[in-house]
Amino acid sequence: LWLNNSEYNFISLPSFVNSLKIFNDNILAFQDKAISQILFNSRVQINTSDGVPIEISNSNKVEGKRYITNSIGCKNKHSICESNHGIYFIDDYNKALYLFNGQFNNLGEAKSFQAWVKNNVTNKKWDPLNFNNITTFKDPINNEILFVNKNYSLAYNESLEQFTSFYSYNDVPYMIYNGEDNLIIKDNKLWLKNKGDYNMFFGQYKPFYVTVIANDNTGSDKIFDTVEFRSDSWNNDKLLQSSYDTLKVWN
C-alpha cells in the first residue's frame, strides 16, 4: 500500500502464513489457500578438509519452501489440531474438514458429514466473544477430536475413525489436557471435563438422545415390523425400570 496523489493504491501480495505446525519432523506452513513445507536444517553434503571424502551434515538454516498443495489451505488457525494420527484442520474457502497424515483426507466427504461441514464452516474470523467459526481441540483421554462452534460440538473418535456424537461443549473457547484431566475455560470459570454428575454441562442439565440410521442404503425399500430395544439404566448403584421414554421414527 502506498500513497500517490491522495489516492490509495494496492499491491497484490502473497498470502500470509497463518500457522506453523510440526509433522514428522517437518515444519508445515498453513496459508489461506496453500500449504507448504519449510525447508529447514536439511541434510547436505560437506567436503572434508582434505577434499576427498564427503560428510553428511545438517545445514542449520532455512533454504526456502516447497508447496505441498496450492488448492487446500487453512485461514482459521484455531481450527488446526495436532494428533498422533496427523493434523486436523478446516479449509474455510473449500468448506472442507481435512486430516493430513502425509496425504490429504477429506473427512467430511469420507465419513458422510460434508453437509454439516458446509452448513457450519464460515469464512469469518474466529474470536472467543462472537464464535463465528470453528475451533478444534484434542481430548487424549477419550481419544477424540472436538470441532466446536457456537451451536455444536462434534466429536470424531480416532480409534473408531468415525464421527460419533454431538456434545454440549459448544461455545467453549479453550480446552487443554494437563497430563491428568481435560481443563475447560468457559464463562470465566475453570471446569474439569467428564467429571461430576452425568448430563451436567457447566452447571446445567442437558438431555440426551440417540439417532440410529437404520436404512443407510436409501435406494432400497425396507419394511420394519418390529423394533427391539435392550438397555440397562442405573442411578448410581440402583437399577432403574425405565430408560428411554420416547421413540420417534421418520423417513
C-alpha positions as CSV (number, residue, x, y, z in Angstrom):
1,L,0.0,0.0,0.0
2,W,1.4,3.4,-0.9
3,L,0.0,6.9,-1.2
4,N,0.1,8.7,-4.5
5,N,-1.7,12.0,-5.2
6,S,-4.0,11.5,-2.3
7,E,-5.2,8.1,-3.7
8,Y,-4.7,4.7,-2.2
9,N,-3.0,2.0,-4.4
10,F,-2.9,-1.6,-3.5
11,I,-0.3,-4.2,-4.4
12,S,-1.3,-7.9,-4.5
13,L,1.0,-9.7,-2.1
14,P,1.3,-13.5,-1.4
15,S,-0.9,-14.8,1.4
16,F,0.5,-14.5,4.9
17,V,1.3,-17.6,6.9
18,N,-1.5,-18.3,9.4
19,S,0.2,-21.1,11.4
20,L,3.3,-23.2,11.6
21,K,2.9,-26.9,12.7
22,I,5.2,-29.8,13.0
23,F,4.5,-33.1,11.2
24,N,7.1,-36.0,11.1
25,D,9.9,-33.5,12.0
26,N,8.8,-31.2,9.1
27,I,7.6,-27.7,9.5
28,L,4.4,-27.0,7.7
29,A,3.2,-23.5,6.9
30,F,-0.6,-23.0,6.5
31,Q,-1.8,-20.2,4.3
32,D,-5.3,-19.3,3.2
33,K,-5.2,-21.4,0.0
34,A,-2.0,-23.3,0.2
35,I,0.2,-25.5,2.5
36,S,4.0,-25.7,2.2
37,Q,6.9,-27.4,3.8
38,I,9.6,-25.1,5.2
39,L,13.0,-26.4,4.1
40,F,14.9,-26.0,7.4
41,N,18.0,-27.8,8.6
42,S,18.2,-30.0,5.6
43,R,20.9,-32.7,5.2
44,V,23.7,-31.5,2.9
45,Q,27.0,-32.8,1.6
46,I,30.1,-31.2,3.1
47,N,33.7,-31.6,1.8
48,T,36.2,-32.6,4.4
49,S,39.4,-30.6,4.9
50,D,41.4,-32.9,2.6
51,G,38.7,-32.6,0.0
52,V,38.4,-36.3,-0.7
53,P,35.6,-38.0,1.3
54,I,32.1,-36.5,1.7
55,E,30.3,-35.9,5.0
56,I,26.6,-35.6,5.5
57,S,25.6,-32.9,8.0
58,N,22.6,-30.6,8.8
59,S,22.6,-27.2,7.2
60,N,21.3,-25.3,10.2
61,K,19.5,-22.8,8.0
62,V,16.2,-22.2,6.1
63,E,16.7,-22.9,2.5
64,G,13.2,-22.0,1.2
65,K,9.9,-23.7,0.9
66,R,8.2,-26.5,-1.0
67,Y,4.5,-26.3,-1.7
68,I,2.6,-29.5,-0.8
69,T,-0.7,-28.1,-2.3
70,N,-1.9,-24.8,-3.7
71,S,-5.6,-25.8,-3.7
72,I,-6.0,-26.6,0.0
73,G,-5.3,-24.2,2.9
74,C,-6.4,-23.0,6.3
75,K,-7.4,-19.4,7.1
76,N,-8.6,-20.1,10.6
77,K,-5.6,-21.1,12.7
78,H,-7.8,-22.0,15.6
79,S,-9.2,-24.9,13.6
80,I,-5.8,-26.7,13.4
81,C,-5.2,-29.5,15.9
82,E,-2.2,-31.8,16.1
83,S,-2.5,-35.5,16.9
84,N,-0.5,-38.7,16.7
85,H,-2.7,-39.6,13.7
86,G,-1.9,-36.3,11.9
87,I,-3.0,-32.7,11.7
88,Y,-6.7,-31.9,11.6
89,F,-7.7,-28.6,10.1
90,I,-10.6,-26.9,8.3
91,D,-10.4,-25.2,4.9
92,D,-12.8,-22.3,5.0
93,Y,-12.7,-21.5,1.3
94,N,-13.4,-25.0,0.2
95,K,-15.7,-25.7,3.2
96,A,-13.9,-29.0,4.0
97,L,-12.6,-30.8,7.1
98,Y,-9.2,-32.4,6.5
99,L,-6.8,-34.8,8.2
100,F,-3.3,-34.6,6.9
101,N,-1.1,-37.6,7.6
102,G,1.2,-37.5,4.6
103,Q,-1.8,-37.2,2.3
104,F,-5.0,-35.1,2.5
105,N,-8.1,-36.9,3.7
106,N,-11.4,-35.1,3.4
107,L,-13.1,-36.5,6.5
108,G,-16.4,-34.7,5.8
109,E,-16.8,-36.5,2.5
110,A,-15.3,-39.8,3.6
111,K,-17.5,-40.0,6.7
112,S,-20.7,-38.6,5.2
113,F,-20.6,-35.4,7.2
114,Q,-19.9,-33.0,4.3
115,A,-23.4,-31.4,4.6
116,W,-22.8,-30.5,8.3
117,V,-19.4,-29.1,7.4
118,K,-20.7,-26.9,4.6
119,N,-23.5,-25.6,6.8
120,N,-21.2,-24.7,9.8
121,V,-17.9,-23.7,8.3
122,T,-17.7,-19.9,7.6
123,N,-15.2,-17.5,6.2
124,K,-15.4,-15.3,9.2
125,K,-12.6,-14.7,11.7
126,W,-12.9,-16.7,15.0
127,D,-12.8,-14.9,18.3
128,P,-13.9,-16.1,21.8
129,L,-16.6,-13.4,22.0
130,N,-18.6,-13.9,18.7
131,F,-17.6,-17.5,18.0
132,N,-18.2,-17.0,14.3
133,N,-16.2,-20.1,13.2
134,I,-15.0,-23.5,14.4
135,T,-12.1,-24.2,16.8
136,T,-10.6,-27.6,17.3
137,F,-9.5,-29.4,20.4
138,K,-8.0,-32.8,21.2
139,D,-9.3,-35.0,24.1
140,P,-6.5,-37.6,24.6
141,I,-8.4,-39.3,27.5
142,N,-11.3,-40.3,25.2
143,N,-9.1,-40.3,22.0
144,E,-11.4,-37.7,20.4
145,I,-11.1,-34.6,18.3
146,L,-13.7,-32.0,19.1
147,F,-14.9,-29.5,16.5
148,V,-16.6,-26.7,18.4
149,N,-18.6,-23.7,17.3
150,K,-21.4,-21.6,18.9
151,N,-24.1,-24.2,18.5
152,Y,-22.3,-27.6,18.2
153,S,-19.5,-29.7,19.5
154,L,-18.9,-32.5,17.0
155,A,-16.7,-35.4,18.2
156,Y,-14.5,-37.5,15.9
157,N,-13.2,-40.7,17.6
158,E,-9.7,-41.6,16.4
159,S,-10.0,-45.2,17.5
160,L,-13.2,-45.8,15.5
161,E,-12.2,-43.3,12.8
162,Q,-15.8,-42.1,12.8
163,F,-17.8,-39.1,13.9
164,T,-19.6,-40.4,17.0
165,S,-21.6,-37.8,18.8
166,F,-22.6,-34.2,19.4
167,Y,-21.8,-32.9,22.9
168,S,-22.8,-29.8,24.8
169,Y,-19.3,-28.3,24.7
170,N,-20.5,-25.8,22.2
171,D,-19.3,-22.2,22.8
172,V,-16.2,-23.4,24.6
173,P,-13.3,-21.1,23.8
174,Y,-10.4,-23.1,25.3
175,M,-9.7,-26.7,26.3
176,I,-6.4,-28.2,27.2
177,Y,-5.0,-31.5,28.6
178,N,-2.7,-31.1,31.6
179,G,-1.5,-34.7,31.8
180,E,-4.3,-36.0,34.0
181,D,-7.5,-34.1,33.1
182,N,-9.0,-32.1,30.4
183,L,-9.4,-28.5,31.5
184,I,-12.1,-26.2,30.1
185,I,-12.3,-22.4,30.4
186,K,-15.9,-21.1,30.0
187,D,-17.8,-18.2,31.4
188,N,-14.7,-17.0,33.4
189,K,-14.6,-20.4,35.2
190,L,-12.3,-23.4,35.1
191,W,-14.0,-26.7,34.6
192,L,-13.0,-30.4,34.6
193,K,-14.2,-32.3,31.5
194,N,-16.0,-35.7,32.2
195,K,-16.3,-35.0,35.9
196,G,-19.3,-34.6,38.1
197,D,-22.9,-35.9,37.5
198,Y,-23.9,-37.3,34.2
199,N,-25.5,-35.0,31.7
200,M,-24.5,-31.9,33.7
201,F,-22.6,-29.4,31.5
202,F,-21.3,-26.2,33.1
203,G,-23.9,-26.4,35.9
204,Q,-26.9,-27.2,33.6
205,Y,-28.7,-30.5,32.8
206,K,-28.6,-31.5,29.2
207,P,-30.9,-34.3,28.0
208,F,-29.5,-36.9,25.6
209,Y,-30.8,-38.7,22.6
210,V,-29.5,-41.3,20.1
211,T,-30.3,-41.4,16.4
212,V,-29.9,-44.8,14.7
213,I,-29.7,-44.7,10.9
214,A,-31.5,-48.0,10.0
215,N,-31.6,-47.5,6.3
216,D,-28.3,-46.2,5.1
217,N,-28.9,-47.7,1.6
218,T,-31.7,-45.4,0.6
219,G,-32.0,-46.8,-2.9
220,S,-33.7,-49.9,-1.5
221,D,-37.2,-50.0,0.1
222,K,-37.4,-51.7,3.5
223,I,-40.3,-52.5,5.9
224,F,-39.6,-52.7,9.7
225,D,-42.3,-54.7,11.5
226,T,-40.6,-55.0,14.9
227,V,-38.3,-52.7,16.9
228,E,-36.4,-54.4,19.7
229,F,-34.6,-52.3,22.3
230,R,-32.4,-53.6,25.2
231,S,-30.9,-51.3,27.8
232,D,-29.9,-51.1,31.4
233,S,-30.2,-47.8,33.2
234,W,-28.6,-47.1,36.5
235,N,-28.8,-44.3,39.1
236,N,-25.6,-44.8,41.0
237,D,-25.9,-48.4,42.2
238,K,-29.7,-48.7,41.7
239,L,-31.1,-50.4,38.5
240,L,-33.9,-48.4,37.0
241,Q,-37.0,-49.9,35.4
242,S,-37.1,-47.4,32.5
243,S,-34.5,-45.8,30.3
244,Y,-35.7,-44.0,27.1
245,D,-39.2,-42.6,27.3
246,T,-39.8,-41.7,23.6
247,L,-39.2,-43.4,20.3
248,K,-39.5,-41.4,17.1
249,V,-39.4,-42.9,13.6
250,W,-39.2,-41.0,10.3
251,N,-38.1,-41.3,6.7
